[in-house]
Amino acid sequence: MNDNTLSRPQNIVGGVVLIVAAALTISIQDVVFKLFSSNMTLWQIFALRGMLAIPMLWAVLWARGVHRGVVRAAFGKWPMLRSVFITTTFLAFYAAIPFLSLSTVGAANYLAPIFVALLSAYAIGEAVGPFGRLGIVLGFAGVVVLLQPGTDAFSPWALLPVVGAAFYAMAHITTRVKCQDTPLSALSLSQTIVMLTAGVSVSALIYLVVPPGDLLREYPYIFGVWSDIGLTDWLVLALLAGLTIVIGMMLAGAYQAAPPAIVSTFEYSYLVFVAIWDILFFGISPSFASVTGMMMIVSAGLLVLRRKAR
């Protein structure tokens, strides 16, 4: 990945706005996921959400008259590889949600900017600079402060979002370097197709190779079979499908517009939104350590932005 850095767009404000909006939308999706999807398996959710999302996305593209060539672009080598990375990220994230607190999973997942910064510097030649390095270190320290109060942060399940963070970084570097000219609609369609394929494939595997009884009893969310769903469940799945389309386009657009090292830093805003939802929906007030960690994360974003301005 050695494309000319100067040829890539440098719309910093646009990239930051898109990524903060994406972080807000993802946090809303996670709240819906945690509140209403406990009676379905992870693979069932991914499969049924994909089945709903593809016709919804296609209807939007058809109405706007921009559907021509989208399918061909979506099945390109780099969009598909990017989608595999993104799908692995979300699977790792959502697999850990039932076993860890939402803030813990989110904080562990936000090791991604560390990976993005390293890949930006050594794989695509977009220098981070001293202020950028300081901002990334400060942001990482903020994540550590957020993780420290929760003892579940040291659960083996906490390794899943860390793995997801590495794939998340690879996905966005791929977007920046190899999918720069790919339409956002094609990237969103590719991502939805891969998520649907993952959900259907693993569900079929579980039907064919029945997991041991102990695993099935202890972790039905991961190793269970599909359950019956009602009208409310379908409505929730439709909402998740719509949010998936919007999130896919905003994430891709943000990393197309601005350097990954800057965009990834502002993804930390997700943790602020999660803290707000914890108060409103779950009655959990942030601790002093949580507030301190969030302030460190915001400061990290400002440092990286200052680095770019200089």
N, C-alpha and C positions, 0 to 999 in steps of 0.2 A: 504494500500500500504506500506508494510514493507519488501520488498525484500532486500537482503543483498547488501549494497552499494558497498562493496569491489569487488563483482562479476561483476559489470558493467564496460564496457570499459571506459578508461580514455584518449582517443585520442583527446587531447585538440586542437592541431593544425588542425587536420582533421575536427573537429567539427566547428572550427572558419572559416576555408576556405569554408566549405559547406554553412554555414549560411550567410556569406557575399555574396557568389555567388547567393544564393537564394534571398537575399535582392535586389541585382542588377536585377535579373530576374523579381521579383515581381514589381519593379519600372517600368521596361519596359512594363510589362503587364498592369500596371495602366495607363501609358501614352496612349497605344493603346486603352484601354477601354474608356478613356476620349475623345480621338480624334475621334473615329470612331463608337461608339456604342450608340449614342444619340437617334437614331430613333427606338430602340428596348426596350422592357420592361426588367427589371432586370430578371424576371423569364424566359422570352424567351431566353435571353442570356445564363443563366445557363443550360436550357434544351438542346438547340441546341449545345452548346459547349460540353456538356456531351455526346450527341449522336455522335459527331465527335471524341471525345477524347477516348472513349472506344475501337472502332475498331483500332484507331491509336496505342494505347498502346498494344493491343493484337497482332497486326502485328509485333511490335518491339520484344515482348516476344517470339513469334513464330519463328521469324528469328534467335533469339539467343538461341533457344531451352530451354528456362526456363519457359515455360508456364504451365507445369504440376504442379498441386497443388495450383496454384495461386488463382483460383476462390474460392476454399475451404478456403484458408487462408484469403482471402479478406472478406469473410462473417463471420469470427470469431467475437465473442462478443466484444472483446476489440478493434480490428481494426474498427469495425462499430461504436462503441461509440466514438472513437477518430475522426472518419470521421464526425460524427454529430457535434462534437465540432468545427472542422475546418470549416465545411460548415456554421455553425451559425456565425463564425467569419467573413468569407468573405461576407456573405449576409449583415451583419451589416455594414461592411466597404463600400461595393459598394452601399448600399441603401443611404448612407450619401453623396456620392461623388457629385451628382448633386446640393446639397444644401450647401456644404461647399467647401472651397479650398482644393486642394489635400494635401498640407502641413499640414493644420489643422486636416484633417481626419487622416493622418498618425501619427501626433504627439499624438493625443488623443489615437489612437490605441496602441501606445507604452508605455502605462501604463502596458502592459502585463508583463514586467520583474519584476515589483513590486509583481504581483500575483505569478509569477513563483518562485521568491525568497522565498516568504512566504510558498508556497506549498512544495518547496524543503526542507525547514528547518523543517516544522511541519508534512508533510505527508510522505516523503520518507527518511528523515534523512540525507540529504546531506547538511552539514553545510555551511553557507555562509561566516562566519568569518568577522572580523572588516573591512578589506579592501574591501571585497565583499559588505558589508552593505554600506560603504562609497561610493563605485562605483555606487550602485543602487540609493542611495539618490541623488548623483550628476547627474546621468542620468535622474532621474525624474525631478530634477531642470532644466535641459537643455530642457526637453519637455515643462515645464511651461514657460520658457523664449520664446520658439518658439510659444506657443499659445497666449501669452499676447498681441502682437501687433494686432492680428486679432480679430475684434469685433464679427465675426461669430463664434468664438470659444465658445461663450456663448449661441449659439442657441440650442434649444432642440434637434436638429439633432445631435449635438456633443455628446449626450449621447449614440448614437448607437455604435460608435467605442469603447467607454469605455466598454460597455457590451461585444462587440466583443473581447476586450482585455482579459477579464476574461475567456471567453471560449477558447481563444487562449492558455492561460496558462494551462488550464486543459487538452487541447489536447496534449501539449508537455510533461506534466508530465505523462500522460497516455502512450505516446510513450516511454518515458524513462523507465517506470516501468513495463508495461504490454505488450508492443509490441517490446521488445528488440530483439527477435529472429524472428520476422515476416519479410519476404522479403520486400524490398522497393517497388518492383513491386506490391505486394499484397496490401500494404498500399495505394499506388497511385490509384490502381483500386478501392479499397473500397471507397476512398475519391471521386473519379469521379462518382461512382454509386450513392452515397448519394446526391451529388450536382445535378445530373440529376434528381433523384427522387424528390428533393425539387422543382426544376424548373417546372417539369411536374405537380406535385400535386397542387402547388399554382396556376398555370395557369388554371388548370381544375376547381379549386374552384372559381376563378374569373369569369370563364365562367358560372358556375352554379349559383353563388350568385353575381349578378351585383352590384358593389359598388355604393354608392350614387353619383349623378352627380357632386357635388362639389368636392369630392375627386378625381374623374376621371379627371376633368378639371384641378385641381391644381397639381395633382401628377400622371400624366399618366405613368411615368416611373415605378411606383410601382403598381398602380391599373389599368393600361390599359391592353387591350387585345393584342394579337400578331399582329405585322404589317408585311406587305409584305417586303421581303428582296431580294436584287439583288446579282449579282456575287461578287461585292466588299465586301458586307456584309458577304458572305459565306467565302471568303478568310480571312477576319478578324477573323471570328469565328474559322476557321481552325488554324490560328496562335495562338489564345487564347487557343485553345484545346491543341496544342503542348506545349505551355508555362505552362499550368496547370499540365501536366504530369511531366515535368522537375522540376517544383517548388515542387510538392508533394513529389518526391523522394529526393530532396535535403533537404527539411525541416525535413523529417523523418530521413534521414541519419545523419544530424547534431545532432539531439537530441538523436539518438542512440549512437553516438560516444562520446559525452562529457556531463558533468553535465548541466542541464537546466539553472542554475543561471549564468553560463559563456556564454553559447550559446545565451541566450536571450539578454544579454547585447550587443553583437555584431550585433544583429538585428537592433540596432539604426542606423547602416550604411545606412539603407534604406532612412533616412532623408537626408543624404548627396547626395545620387543619385537623389532624388526628386528635391533637390535644383538645381542640374546641369540640369535636364530636364526642369525645370521651365525657366531657362535662354535660353536654346537651342530651345525649342518648343513653349513656351508661352511668351517669352520676359519679364519675371519677375525676377528682380535681388533681391537676398536675402538682407534683411535689416541688420543693425548692430546687432540687437537683434537675428536675425536668425543665423548669423555667430557665435555669442557668444554661443548660445544654442548648435549648432553643435560641437563647440570646447569642451564644457562641456560634451557632449555625448561621443565623442572620448576619452576624459580623463577618463570617467567612465569605458569604456571598458578596458583601460590599467590598471586601478586600480584593476578590477576584475581579470584580467590575472595575475597581480603581486601577488594577494592574493593566487591564485592557485599555483603559483611557490613556494611561501614561505611555 
